[in-house]
Amino acid sequence: MTAVFARPAYHDALSRLSDRHLLRDLAYVGGRWIAGKTGESVEVTDPASSATLAWVASLGTDETEAAVDAASEAFAAWRAMLPQNRAVILWKWHELMLAAKEDLALIMTLEQGKPLSESRSEIDYAASFLEWYAEEGKRLNAESVTSHLPDAEMIVRREALGVVGIVTPWNFPSAMVTRKAAAALAAGCTVVAHPSSETPLSALALAELAERAGIPAGVFNVVTGQAAPIVGVLCEDIRVRALSFTGSTNIGKLIVSQCAPTLKRLVMELGGHAPLIVFDDADVDKAVEIAVDAKFATSGQDCLAANRIFVQRQIADAFAKAFAARIGALKVGVGLENGAEIGPLMHERAVVKVEEQVADALALGARLVTGGRRHKAGRLFYEPTLLTDVPANALIMREETFGPVAALTTFDTEDEVVARANDTEYGLVAYVVTENGARQMRLGRALEYGMVAINRVKITGGPIPFGGWKQSGLGREGSRHGLEAFTELKYLCIDTAA
């Protein structure tokens, strides 16, 4: 929805901001805050109430090209800067984020809907990538190669790629920006970022803090608006040497095809369909807490969410009973409410998809234990739901679920459950709960996933390579591998003959 660009009265809750300058409604290009040439804007709403939060500048192809121009012009100086000097800026940005955590979390909760406690955690998580890459950028070491030629010295080093485009989703509107941008910036690249049009305020607040941290003009740009024209430029402009995207597999494939003519470096963090496997030697209470955390964080709107829960038959009844009780106790409410654990879904499409998956599972013989309908808190709220005896052909067992619905089924043998867990085009993360050490090692090897969490849920962070196998993506984010994604190898062969 667009309108002539204006600054209407903002959502009442935004009056709680201690720093109103963090609330930005203009895009950030070349060190300036700009509106689009057409004067159009995009509405940002609070999913909990559907109330308008802000109208944010909607940019198009011309402004995106200007952002690429600015990033391209800034690249040479940024690349030439000593890594430790780039690190000072990233560290300052990190410190400013933590100092503004309450304001950033408030903005995030209002535009995304997640509980305020989760938003605070995301700000810590997002800031951690600035800290990690501030230091890791100093370690892009050259390596010496033992020469196979007489009178020759050989060196291999990594050099910054150039302009990097990043496209981020609505479910983690701060962390996905910093996880990508911090790596690119630390490597010496410049960035043009496009946040989801549904949650642009978090990215713009980060741009405000980046400017305060001393990021030079053109090094970090945020282009807001509808995705098609903006992402189209990022894909087609040959000066954009790499593109990093987080979102659905289907959209990822379209981006890959659009980038093919310019042979960009691609980092694709795509869909997930995580299995959670609970063996009969597990502590049931511990397994239930792991399942709740793995399934219901971000109201289930997470590519890491446990979509398919396999429980060994011997403990299935006990697990289902305890799991249902825990699910039924989850507090549903507006993210700003004290103790809220489940917020609204992002939009009507998400609720409809959940409803369709639940109806399909029930029609195929699944049993509804708790939940199963929209919550009285509002039209975008859905009750935390448990389905048991879910057949393998149900939609919810074959498609990614972005909502607070847990699908439970039983298994008998280890070989059986490994085969069922791997029977998907996705391969992002898998969860295993077992006290058998040998089984932990076997499952860690047998599961076809980029990440395997054993007896825990939280596994991500700056030092680890985040990414998946198969249709879940290309490349890795975080760790030294995430930094290397934005570099090229250069080989020098130097004649040393007298």
C-alpha positions in Angstrom: 0.0 0.0 0.0 1.4 3.4 -1.0 0.6 7.0 -0.4 2.1 10.3 -1.0 5.1 10.5 1.4 4.1 12.0 4.7 4.8 11.9 8.4 1.5 11.0 10.1 1.1 10.6 13.9 2.9 7.5 15.0 1.7 4.5 17.1 1.2 5.6 20.7 3.6 3.0 22.1 6.5 4.7 20.2 6.2 7.5 22.8 8.1 5.1 25.1 11.3 5.6 23.0 14.0 7.4 24.9 15.8 8.3 21.6 13.2 9.3 19.0 16.0 9.8 16.4 16.1 6.0 16.2 12.7 6.0 14.5 13.5 6.8 10.9 11.1 6.9 8.0 13.6 7.8 5.2 16.0 5.5 3.5 19.8 5.8 4.0 21.8 6.2 0.8 25.3 7.7 0.4 25.3 9.0 4.0 22.0 10.9 3.5 18.4 10.2 4.5 16.3 10.3 1.4 12.7 9.8 0.2 12.0 8.3 -3.2 11.6 10.4 -6.3 7.9 9.5 -6.6 7.2 10.5 -3.0 5.5 7.2 -2.3 5.7 5.4 1.0 5.0 2.0 2.4 2.8 1.5 5.5 4.4 -0.4 8.4 1.8 -1.8 10.8 1.8 -3.4 14.2 0.7 -7.1 13.6 -0.8 -7.2 17.1 -3.3 -4.5 16.5 -3.1 -3.7 12.8 -2.5 -0.1 13.7 -0.2 2.0 11.6 3.3 2.4 13.1 4.8 4.6 10.3 5.0 5.3 6.6 8.4 4.6 5.3 10.0 5.9 2.1 9.4 3.6 -0.8 12.4 3.7 -3.2 12.6 2.3 -6.7 15.2 1.4 -9.3 16.7 4.9 -9.7 17.4 5.2 -5.9 18.7 1.7 -5.7 21.1 2.4 -8.5 22.2 5.5 -6.6 22.8 3.4 -3.6 25.0 1.1 -5.7 26.8 4.1 -7.1 27.5 5.3 -3.5 28.7 1.9 -2.4 30.9 1.5 -5.5 32.4 5.0 -5.0 33.1 4.3 -1.3 34.6 0.9 -1.8 38.2 1.8 -2.6 38.7 3.9 0.5 36.9 1.4 2.8 38.9 -1.5 1.3 42.2 0.4 1.8 41.4 1.2 5.5 43.4 -0.9 7.9 41.4 -3.8 9.3 41.9 -2.6 12.9 40.5 0.8 11.9 37.4 -0.8 10.4 37.2 -2.8 13.6 37.0 0.4 15.7 33.9 1.4 13.8 32.2 -2.0 14.1 33.0 -2.1 17.8 31.5 1.4 18.3 28.4 0.3 16.4 28.2 -2.8 18.7 28.4 -0.6 21.8 25.8 1.8 20.5 23.4 -1.1 19.8 23.7 -2.4 23.3 23.2 1.0 24.8 20.0 1.4 22.8 18.8 -2.1 23.4 15.5 -1.1 25.0 14.6 1.3 22.2 15.6 -1.2 19.5 13.7 -4.0 21.1 10.6 -1.8 21.4 10.7 -0.9 17.7 11.2 -4.6 16.8 8.3 -5.8 18.9 6.0 -3.2 17.5 6.8 -3.9 13.8 7.3 -7.7 14.0 5.1 -8.7 17.0 7.5 -11.0 18.9 7.5 -10.7 22.7 9.7 -8.0 24.1 11.9 -10.5 25.8 12.7 -12.2 22.5 13.4 -8.8 20.9 15.9 -7.9 23.6 17.6 -11.3 23.0 17.7 -10.6 19.3 19.4 -7.2 19.8 22.1 -9.0 21.9 22.4 -11.6 19.1 22.5 -9.0 16.4 25.2 -6.9 18.2 27.3 -10.0 18.7 28.0 -10.2 15.0 29.5 -6.7 15.0 31.7 -7.7 17.9 32.8 -11.0 16.3 33.6 -9.6 12.9 35.3 -6.6 14.3 38.0 -9.0 15.5 37.7 -11.6 12.8 38.4 -9.0 10.1 41.9 -8.6 11.5 42.6 -12.3 10.7 42.2 -12.4 7.0 45.8 -13.6 6.8 47.8 -14.3 3.6 49.2 -17.8 3.4 52.6 -18.8 2.0 52.6 -21.6 -0.6 55.6 -23.9 -0.8 57.0 -23.1 -4.3 57.1 -25.9 -6.9 59.1 -23.6 -9.2 62.7 -22.5 -8.9 63.4 -18.8 -7.9 59.7 -18.1 -7.1 58.0 -17.0 -3.9 54.2 -17.7 -3.8 51.6 -16.0 -1.7 47.8 -16.5 -1.5 45.7 -13.7 0.1 42.1 -12.8 0.4 40.8 -9.5 -0.9 37.4 -7.8 -0.6 34.9 -8.6 -3.4 33.3 -5.2 -3.8 29.8 -4.1 -3.4 27.6 -6.6 -1.5 23.8 -6.6 -1.7 21.9 -8.0 1.3 18.2 -8.8 1.4 16.7 -9.6 4.8 13.4 -11.1 6.1 10.8 -9.8 8.5 11.2 -12.5 11.2 14.6 -11.4 12.5 14.8 -7.7 11.3 18.0 -6.8 13.2 20.1 -9.9 13.4 19.8 -10.8 9.7 21.1 -7.3 8.9 24.2 -7.5 11.1 25.0 -11.1 10.5 25.4 -10.3 6.8 26.6 -6.7 6.9 29.2 -7.1 9.6 30.9 -9.9 7.7 30.9 -7.9 4.5 32.1 -4.7 6.1 34.9 -6.5 8.1 36.1 -8.0 4.8 36.4 -4.6 3.3 33.3 -4.6 1.2 30.6 -2.0 1.0 26.9 -2.8 1.5 23.5 -2.0 0.0 20.8 -3.5 2.3 17.2 -4.1 1.5 15.1 -5.0 4.6 11.6 -6.5 4.3 9.0 -3.8 3.6 7.0 -5.2 6.6 9.8 -4.5 9.1 12.1 -1.7 7.8 12.2 0.3 11.0 14.7 -2.0 12.7 17.1 -1.7 9.8 16.8 2.0 9.6 17.5 2.3 13.4 20.7 0.3 12.8 21.6 2.7 10.0 21.2 5.6 12.4 23.6 3.9 14.8 26.0 3.0 12.1 26.2 6.7 11.1 26.9 7.6 14.7 29.6 5.0 14.9 31.4 6.7 12.1 30.6 4.5 9.1 31.7 6.6 6.1 29.1 7.8 3.6 28.3 5.1 1.0 29.8 2.2 3.0 26.4 1.1 4.5 23.2 1.9 2.7 19.6 0.9 3.5 17.1 1.0 0.6 13.5 0.6 1.7 10.4 -0.1 -0.3 8.8 -3.0 -2.3 11.2 -5.8 -3.0 10.8 -6.4 -6.8 12.4 -3.2 -8.2 15.1 -3.0 -5.5 16.2 -6.6 -5.5 16.0 -6.6 -9.3 18.7 -3.9 -9.4 20.9 -5.8 -6.9 20.7 -8.9 -9.0 21.3 -7.3 -12.4 23.9 -4.7 -11.6 27.3 -6.2 -12.4 29.0 -3.9 -9.8 27.2 -5.8 -7.1 29.7 -8.6 -6.7 27.8 -10.7 -4.1 24.3 -11.0 -2.9 23.2 -12.5 0.5 19.6 -13.4 0.9 17.5 -14.9 3.8 14.0 -16.0 2.9 12.0 -18.8 1.3 13.5 -21.4 -1.0 11.2 -20.4 -3.9 12.2 -16.7 -3.8 15.8 -17.8 -3.3 15.7 -19.7 -6.6 14.3 -16.7 -8.4 17.1 -14.6 -7.1 19.7 -17.2 -8.1 18.3 -17.1 -11.7 18.3 -13.3 -11.8 21.9 -13.2 -10.6 23.1 -15.8 -13.1 24.0 -13.3 -15.9 26.4 -11.4 -13.7 27.9 -14.5 -12.0 27.6 -13.1 -8.5 28.8 -14.8 -5.3 25.7 -16.0 -3.6 24.9 -16.7 0.1 21.4 -18.1 0.4 19.9 -18.9 3.8 16.6 -20.5 2.7 13.8 -22.6 4.1 13.9 -25.2 6.8 11.8 -28.2 7.9 13.6 -29.3 11.0 13.0 -32.6 12.7 13.2 -33.0 16.4 13.9 -36.6 17.4 13.3 -37.8 21.0 14.6 -41.2 22.0 13.2 -43.3 24.8 16.3 -42.8 26.9 15.7 -39.1 27.2 14.5 -37.3 30.3 10.9 -36.5 29.3 10.7 -33.1 31.1 14.0 -32.0 29.6 12.8 -33.2 26.1 9.5 -31.2 26.5 11.4 -28.0 27.3 13.7 -28.5 24.3 10.6 -29.1 22.1 8.8 -26.0 23.4 11.9 -23.8 22.8 12.6 -25.3 19.4 9.0 -25.1 18.2 7.5 -21.9 19.7 10.2 -19.3 19.7 9.2 -16.3 17.5 5.7 -17.8 17.6 7.0 -20.6 15.4 8.0 -18.1 12.7 11.6 -19.3 12.4 13.4 -21.3 9.7 15.0 -23.2 12.7 11.7 -24.2 14.2 11.1 -27.9 14.9 8.4 -28.7 12.4 8.3 -32.5 12.7 8.6 -34.0 16.1 9.4 -37.7 16.2 9.1 -39.4 19.6 10.0 -43.0 20.2 6.9 -45.1 20.8 7.8 -46.2 24.4 7.6 -42.7 25.8 5.2 -41.1 23.2 2.2 -40.9 25.5 4.1 -39.5 28.5 5.8 -36.9 26.2 2.6 -35.9 24.5 0.8 -35.4 27.8 3.6 -33.3 29.3 4.1 -31.4 26.0 0.4 -30.6 25.8 0.3 -29.2 29.3 3.3 -27.0 28.7 1.9 -25.8 25.4 -1.4 -25.0 27.0 0.3 -22.9 29.6 2.1 -20.6 27.1 0.9 -17.0 27.4 -0.5 -15.6 24.2 -0.6 -11.8 24.0 0.7 -8.5 22.6 4.5 -8.5 22.7 4.7 -5.6 25.1 2.7 -7.4 27.7 4.7 -8.8 30.7 5.2 -12.5 30.3 4.0 -12.8 26.8 5.4 -15.9 25.1 3.4 -16.1 21.9 2.8 -13.0 19.8 0.8 -12.5 16.6 1.8 -14.0 13.3 3.1 -11.5 10.8 0.2 -11.3 8.4 -3.1 -12.9 7.3 -1.4 -15.2 4.8 0.6 -16.8 7.6 -2.6 -17.5 9.7 -4.4 -18.9 6.7 -1.5 -21.3 5.9 -1.5 -22.5 9.5 -5.3 -23.1 9.4 -4.9 -25.0 6.1 -2.2 -27.2 7.5 -4.1 -28.0 10.7 -7.3 -28.8 8.7 -5.4 -31.0 6.3 -3.7 -33.0 9.1 -7.1 -33.5 10.9 -8.7 -34.7 7.7 -6.0 -37.3 7.3 -6.5 -38.7 10.8 -4.3 -36.6 13.1 -5.6 -35.9 16.6 -6.0 -32.4 18.0 -4.8 -32.3 21.6 -4.8 -28.6 22.3 -5.3 -25.3 20.4 -6.3 -25.5 16.8 -7.9 -22.1 16.1 -7.4 -18.3 16.1 -6.8 -16.8 19.5 -9.2 -14.3 21.0 -6.2 -11.8 21.4 -6.7 -10.7 17.8 -7.1 -11.7 14.2 -3.4 -12.6 13.6 -3.0 -14.6 16.8 -3.2 -18.4 16.7 -3.5 -20.7 19.6 -0.4 -22.8 20.5 -1.4 -26.1 19.0 -0.4 -29.8 19.4 -1.4 -32.4 16.8 -0.5 -36.0 17.4 -0.6 -39.1 15.2 0.2 -36.9 12.2 0.6 -39.0 9.0 3.6 -38.6 6.8 1.5 -37.3 3.9 0.0 -34.4 5.8 1.0 -30.9 4.5 2.5 -30.0 7.8 4.9 -32.9 7.6 6.0 -31.9 4.0 5.9 -28.1 4.1 7.7 -25.5 6.2 5.4 -24.3 9.0 5.6 -20.7 10.1 3.3 -20.7 13.1 2.8 -22.1 16.6 1.7 -25.6 15.6 3.6 -28.7 16.8 3.1 -31.9 14.7 4.0 -35.1 16.6 4.4 -38.6 15.4 6.0 -41.8 16.7 8.8 -44.0 15.6 10.2 -47.4 16.6 13.8 -47.7 15.4 16.8 -45.5 14.9 17.2 -46.4 11.2 13.5 -45.7 10.6 13.6 -42.2 12.1 16.8 -41.2 10.4 15.2 -42.1 7.0 12.0 -40.2 7.8 13.9 -37.1 9.1 16.0 -37.0 5.9 13.0 -37.5 3.7 12.7 -33.8 2.8 14.2 -31.4 0.3 15.4 -29.2 3.2 18.5 -29.6 5.4 19.0 -26.6 7.7 18.9 -27.9 11.2 17.9 -31.1 13.1 17.4 -31.6 16.8 18.2 -34.8 18.7 17.4 -35.7 22.3 19.2 -38.7 23.7 21.5 -39.6 26.5 23.2 -42.3 24.5 26.6 -41.0 23.5 27.2 -43.4 20.7 23.8 -42.6 19.2 24.6 -38.9 19.5 27.6 -39.5 17.2 25.7 -41.7 14.8 22.8 -39.3 14.4 25.2 -36.3 14.1 26.7 -38.1 11.1 23.6 -39.6 9.6 21.3 -36.6 9.5 21.5 -34.7 6.3 21.5 -31.2 7.8 24.0 -28.4 8.0 23.5 -28.1 11.7 22.6 -30.7 14.3 21.7 -29.7 17.9 22.0 -32.5 20.5 20.2 -32.1 23.8 19.9 -28.3 23.3 18.2 -25.7 21.2 20.5 -22.6 21.2 23.4 -23.3 18.9 23.8 -20.1 16.8 26.2 -17.2 17.2 29.1 -15.3 15.6 31.7 -18.1 15.7 29.6 -20.9 14.0 28.9 -21.5 10.3 25.2 -21.0 9.9 23.6 -22.6 6.9 22.0 -25.7 5.4 22.2 -28.5 2.9 20.1 -29.3 -0.1 17.3 -26.8 -0.8 18.1 -24.9 2.5 20.7 -22.7 1.0 24.2 -22.0 -0.4 27.2 -20.9 1.6 27.5 -20.1 5.3 27.0 -17.0 7.5 28.9 -16.4 10.7 32.3 -17.8 11.5 35.4 -17.3 9.4 33.5 -18.9 6.5 30.9 -16.1 6.6 33.8 -13.6 6.2 35.5 -15.5 3.4 32.2 -15.5 1.4 32.8 -11.8 0.7 36.4 -12.2 -0.4 38.3 -13.4 -3.5 41.5 -15.4 -3.4 44.4 -13.8 -5.1 47.6 -15.7 -5.9 50.9 -13.9 -6.3 53.9 -15.6 -7.9 57.1 -13.4 -7.4 60.3 -14.0 -9.2 63.2 -14.0 -6.8 66.1 -14.8 -9.2 69.1 -12.6 -8.6 
